Amino acid sequence: MNQHVATAKVSWKTTLMAVLAILGWIGYWYWGTLEAMAQIWWRSETYAHGLIVPPISLWLIWRERHRLATVQPSPAYVFALAIPCLVFCWWLGELTAVNALTQFSVVGIIILAIMALVGPSASKELAFPLIFLLFAVPIGDFLLPRLMEWTADFTVLALRLSGIPVYREGQNFIIPSGHWSVVEACSGIRYLIASLTVGTLYAYLNYTSLKRRLTFILVALIVPIVANWLRAYIIVMLGHLSGNKLAVGVDHLIYGWIFFGIVIAIMFVIGMRWAEPDASNQPNKQALASHRESTQTPWLSMTIIALIVAAAPIYEKFRQQTSLSADIQLSPAATVGPWQETPSPVNWQPRFVNPSTELHSAYNSPDGWVGLYVAYYQNQNYDRKLVTSTNVLVASNDPQWQIVTSRLANANVGGSALSILESELLNKKNSTDDRYTVWQWYWINGRLTSSDIEAKWLSAWGRLTGTGDDSAIVVIYAPKPTADVLLPAFASELGDKIHRSLAEARKK
């Protein structure tokens, strides 16, 4: 047995050198992705936990050092087979400028590269520490709208059951003591991510059976959502009962974190009742018994992995050097039938960042006016992309404008039936009920859609097939009292001309 352990230690020295070499190689080629991920950790309170995930993974590996010392590392090509898929996913994420896809892919490449070099027996011991690295990927913003909606639903229901009259409009509601809104900070996404990360680690450290671990992780997923609902209700009640002297301003957030901390602490205390003995430091007798001498070295595997890993970044650098942006001109007709072009009569514009070009105007007709906004994107990257969470009709912190409701609707756009996204826009600073109906849809290389996901895939397909990623958002809007008549007429009569203008800009 001692000879086997000594042999394993010698093999581990060589394997660790190969692991460090491949990690350095991955870091070199994917530095931009890793740096972008670290910047999000640093600037975002929601994803700040990512700063401690890698150190925790290293500590978890260190805990397993005695068991790993009894395992003979040996290259396993089966793990390397999946690396090309992740490299392709990373490249696809680069094409579409999707941070989550590139970052998940890079972390997955790191995990599989290590597993391919250390082999199946060692990978079994390292499985959780390596998989835990996935929590470093800052993802979760896509849950914000649904979490906000659930929070508003529960709060309004609880208030009504408490006998307090509530008037609700979207994520905003009014009670006799004042006006409340469910904004992004109230969604509970921070609580959810923190609870899931810590709860998963807690389950691994305190349980050994898979059933108990998965059960606790599920609890850690559900508890913060329900706790956030209760937190929102309690804060509104504190404000209502205190005449808006408590639970407002900074106190709002402080009380929320105190409440969340208490709930999570109770969850952990209850979870300790079913804790199981820690077997992490026990010798791996099965590994010793089944030990087989291996003369394979990791260098060949490392070389193959290195070549696969570098392929996509090298090609992407070449592709970016050959992609040149052209000057783009958008010129819808100034006069079409009864429609006469004029500056927009309202001081609102959709918030689309860094487009290749944009157009914002309005068209008058005998029955009223319709506003038109078009943002055009070409050769998209992380600084300039159409579909992103920061490109919205109205920013969540906008002091004047607010989106009240949004829904999918059917419309005739330039003679074609199309599903569009219809929203209601409210001017909060106007003393009168100043509202506008907004229609929006995407134009992707001549294809029309209102789906963010479909727009991303159409853009990626255009790049993959060499037809380009030219994309645009088309937004039309009108005062709510006249929108039911004017928007369908405008979309039907000018929709095709707008699309032709986009197609002409693409050819230039």
Residue, then its C-alpha position, 0 to 999 in steps of 0.5 A: m500500500n505504501q508503495h502504491v501511495a508513493t507512486a501516486k504522489v510521484s504521478w500527482k507531481t507530474t499531473l499538477m504541473a500539467v494542470l497548472a500549464i493548461l490553466g495558464w494556457i486557458g487563461y491566456w486565450y480566454w482572458g477577456t472572458l475571465e476579466a469580464m466575469a471578474q469585473i462583474w463580481w467587483r462592481s455588482e453587489t448581486y454577484a460579489h459572491g463570485l470573488i470567493v467562489p474560486p478560493i472556496s473551490l481550492w479549499l474544498i480540494w485541499r480538504e480532499r488531499h488525503r483521499l486524493a493522495t491514495v488515487q492514481p491520476s491517469p489521463a481520461y480522454v472521455f472528458a476531453l471529448a466534450i471540450p470541443c463542444l464547449v469551445f464552440c459554445w464559447w465562440l457562439g457566445e462571442l458571435t452573439a455577445v452573450n456573456a453567460l454563454t461565454q463564461f459558462s463555457v470557459v468555466g466548463i472548459i476549465i472543469l473538463a480540462i482538469m478532469a481529463l488530466v487527473g482521470p475518473s478516480a480523482s475526478k470523482e473526489l474533485a467533482f463537487p469542488l470543480i462543479f462549485l466553480l459554476f457559481a462564479v458565473p454571474i447569471g440571474d438577471f433574466l429572472l428579474p421580471r418574473l421575481m418582481e411580478w411574483t413579489a408584487d402578486f404576493t404583496v398585493l394579495a397579503l395587503r388585501l387579506s390584511g384589510i388594506p385596499v390596494y390599487r395596482e398597476g403593473q409593479n406599482f400599487i397604491i394604498p391609503s398611506g402612500h405609493w409603493s413600487v416593486v423595483e429590481a432591488c425588491s425582486g429578491i435575486r440577491y437573496l436567491i443567489a446568495s442562498l443557493t450558493v451558500g446552501t449548496l456548499y452547506a449541503y455538501l459539507n453537512y450531508t453525505s447522501l445525495k437525497r439529503r443534499l438535493t433536498f436541502i438545495l431545493v429548500a435553499l432555492i425556495v426559502p429565499i423566494v418566499a422570504n422575499w415575499l414576506r419581507a416585501y409585505i412586512i416592509v410595506m406594513l411597517g411603512h403603512l403603520s408608522g406613517n411612512k417613518l419606518a422601512v423607507g429609504v436606506d432602512h428599506l434595504i437594511y431591514g430586508w437583509i436583517f430579515f433575510g439573515i434571520v431566515i437563512a440562519i433558521m434554515f441552517v439551524i434546522g438543517m443541522r438536525w439531519a447532519e451526517p458524519d463527515a467522511s472526507n478525511q477517511p482513506n479511500k480504501q476502495a481506491l487503494a484496493s482497485h489501484r492499478e499502475s499507470t505508465q501514462t503521462p498527462w502531456l499528450s492529453m494536455t497538448i491535445i486539449a491545448l490545441i482544441v482550446a486555442a482553436a476558437p479564440i485564434y479564429e475569432k481574432f482573425r474574424q474580427q480583423t476582417s470585419l469592417s463596419a460601414d457607415i450606415q444611413l437610415s432614411p424612411a420616406a419623409t412623406v407617405g400618403p397622409w403621414q408627414e414627418t415631424p420631430s417627436p412631440v414628447n421628450w422620451q426615447p427608448r434606451f438603446v446603447n451605442p447603436s451603429t446608427e439610430l433614427h427618431s422622429a414622428y409622423n403627423s396625420p389628420d387623425g393624430w401623430v405616431g412616433l418612430y424610433v429605430a436603432y440599427y446594429q452591425n458587427q455586434n460585440y460586447d460594447r455594441k449589441l442589440v439584445t441585452s438587458t441594458n437595452v430597454l424602453v425605459a430604465s428602471n430608475d427613470p424619474q419621469w417615465q415608467i412602463v406600466t404593462s407589457r404583453l404580446a399582441n398580433a399586428n399587421v406590419g407592412g402587410s405581414a402578420l407579426s407578433i409584437l410586444e405592446s407596452e403602456l408608457l406612463n409620464k409620471k411628471n405630468s399632472t394629467d393621465d399622460r399615457y402612450t401605447v408602444w409597439q416594438w419588434y426586431w428586424i434581423n437580416g430581414r427576418l421579423t420577431s418579437s422574441d429576444i431569444e429568436a433575435k439572438w439565434l437569428s443574429a448568430w445564424g447570420r454570422l455562422t452563414g456569413t450573411g452578417d448580423d445586421s439587426a434593428i429594433v423598431v419602436i412605434y408609439a402614440p398617445k393611448p386615446t388614439a393608439d388603437v386606430l393610429l398604430p395599426a394604420f401606421a404599421s400597415e402603411l409604413g411598416d414595409k417602407i421601414h423594413r426596406s430602408l433597413a434592408e438598403a442600409r444592410k446592403k451598403 
